[in-house]
């Protein structure tokens, strides 16, 4: 029986590989011959040839048309037609430039080969791939979950709201995009020929039908395979949608139909939701979500806010329902194994993709990652090696989490360490080393020490003495760092960076050191200037007043000074300063937030010196402040604190939750759906007694 199942899965994989290679014209032979480049002098002619022959060649053919060692990368172009899918769309060429500080040194020539993709083809092809991967999860015929037929209509209607609400984004990638089902002609008659939209909706109807069929017999086993969401990320290339967000939304819809709803939480959420809609400013924007695509809104419209508000609630409901129906099937040994496999695959595919362009591009497309994998094994432009991850920081945190989780699983589950476990752990250590995330490494090492002390030392008093000594050593280290820096510099670093990031339109008089009031940190003078000259955000104005004129206790630093000092020590002063310069809420937005997954208004609503590129807050806590306001952030904090307190005996599980909380202070990893989902699962696990307690 197992052999039959293996054969089925093998044929599925072969089928997928064949479909993907065919789609990207791996076996395509063009009617015209490719232009072969074997001399640097012919570079311009080679580029022009492919500019003049758009949609004629696959990227396999282009890559085989030269033998020179060029700096070449491959990017997708989502605005391609169906006929052009998988073929050349454009080539961006950056000629060599003389390095200003070098002696007859030149930067390398760079080429970006843009390969056309298409919204509908992506939706069909990528959905097919990921649905097949879902079908690999074993069935459980004893615990079948019935999906209500109306869930398909509900889900498709929700995705139509997404399509309608983010029209500015989709109009840039679809030449036939039109948001409405019908429109009036010049003679006032209705025209029903919006086949672009009809195709979109029909694909999703069929998608939900297949998804219902797959999940019915696999839902209770799904939680054991969640680690693969880090490898198979599931973001559509041409759509601002994530496959697994849709899957969990469908499970959430099923929970609604089965009346598995926490009414108190629903009421609180409706109150927040009402304030988000009332306070929202309806503007058609096209915010470049870049590496956080699929889990953040591109447009600041009320319809889009409505979609993301409902979807976020359904995801929360879906995770809760998924764990509740599968708690008797949770297999921590299998979860540990899958975490090790998933993380190791990320390292291996990342390394292979760094040295092989076709693998790099195809893995990005098949796995649905938010950003192309690195094209080299070296750090680039000051950024550490991230492999397939959208950021090196998130990569380091994930590999650290896998190492910590594995250690705890070995301790609590009493299973032997095998050779393949060691190989997987070594790959994770390599990934953590390459990511160069110092804070993740330090956090993991400290928590591993805490876990080993708990495991090895039975006497509670001895453990507490060791923990106290560890705490004292950490405090001594922090004090040593502080004393080696000026406290004035530390305490004012965030304010200084926030002022520097603001658009200040004023002609200052310079002092004898040629410094302006900004460089002198003369905040009293800056606050006295007319608001139109400083353009300070509401948050920056309030904090500057508090920092300059607030009540201060002698020899006791303020909370703002302490936060600023911490930001300096963890290299977050600039990022948090930019956040303060951008964060310009009114009173309701500060209390209730802008709404879940809403960054457009925060990012585009107040102009600063950092308008280009995606500059994130670099703190999940600050991101949640944007989404849910101070009231929502405090509610989340007290809820998690309560759960940890109520489940104090779940020591090892609390350690894992604490690991994420520490990293959420200084990283944006909560914006990546895989990390956010893992944290939700761990928090939900805290309600399951004896889940990670040691087996005696």
Secondary structure, 3 states (H helix, E strand, C coil): CHHHHHHHHHHHHHHHHHHHHHHCCCCCCCCCCCCCECCHHHHHHHHHHHHCCCCCCEHHHHHCCECCCCEEEEEEECCCCCCCCCEEEEEEEECCCECCCCCCCECCCEEEEEEECCHHHHHHHHHHHHHHHHHCCCCCCCCCCCCCCHHHHHHHHHHHHHHHHCHHHHHCCCCCCCCCCCEECCCCCEECCCHHHHHHHHHHHHHHHHHHHHHHCCHHHHHHHHHHHCCCCCECCCCCCEHHHHHHHHHHHHHHHCCCCCHHHHHHHHHHHHHHHHHCCCECCCCCCHHHCCCCCCCECHHHHHHHHHHHHHHHHHHHHHHHHHHHHCCHHHHHHHHHHHHHHHHHHHHHHHHCHHHHHHHHHHHCCCCCCCCCCCCECCECCCCCCCCHHHHHHHHHHHHHHHHHHHHHHCCCCCHHHHHHHHHHHHHHHHHCCHHHHHHHHHHHHHHHHHHHCCCHHHHHHHHHHHHHHHHHHHHHHHHCCCHHHHHCHHHHHHHHHECCCCCCCCCCCCCCHHHHCCHHHHHHCCHHHHCCCHHHHHHHHHHHHCCCECCECCHHHHHHHHHHHCCCHHHHHHHHHHCCCCHHHHHHCCCCCCCHHHHHCCCECCCCCCCCCCCHHHHHHHHHHHHHHHHHHHHHHHHHHHCCCCHHHHHHHHHHHHHHHHCCHHHCHHHHHHHHHHHHHCCCCCCCCCCC
